[in-house]
């Protein structure tokens, strides 16, 4: 553990060169201390306990690090921690529920407007929407088919570009059903060679409540997919 902290400290010192010097961080352990303190504070700010008494909190940290006498018994400490954890979990669940309900309403409004304005948009039984931009030839792709395709994607509610292969990297070769979000598995099986589809995925059929990478949770997505080839199985 000490060896790990040594290398971590060395890395932080290199990364900290030229950084803001207020407050003054004199060595790598100062940087680590600051980062741990900042991480703790950010966790508190983003939770239900952001209005804690900062002076009491800091004194509790100082006393505990120095093995000082504790003004609260261990039994009360354990009971209170259990209550706080429960309160934090309840708050997180309530926030998640409120967020999902708000996005659900926005998705419903979006799809209602989309289908009213564009009769070419159809609803798939699994819950996503799609539009055929170009009709292909031959049989449809199937589950476990090896396909090659290009795509571009957008966050649905604001239309911001997210990712694409065009001009950035080679077309993707992938087996339908291998790691991909749920809606895309059904969506690709609608397509045949040479076709181009636009898919509208509600968040629960895209990256879900948890999100992925730079995509936050509860993000509905648009994917435009051009299917180049379906390998024979």
Buried (B, 14 or more C-beta within 10 A) or exposed (E): EEEEEEEBBEEBBEEBEEEEEEEEBEEBBBBBEBBEEEEEEEEBEEBBBEEEEEEEBEEBEEEEEEEEEEEEEEEEEEEEEEEEEEEBEEEEEEEEEEBBEEBBEBBEEBBEEBBEEEEEBEEBEEBBBBBBEEEBEEEBBEEEBBBBBBBBBBBBBEEEEBBBBEEEEEBEEBBBBEEEBBBBBBBBBBBBBBBBBBBBBBBBBBBBBEBEEEBBBBBBBBBBBBBBBBEEE
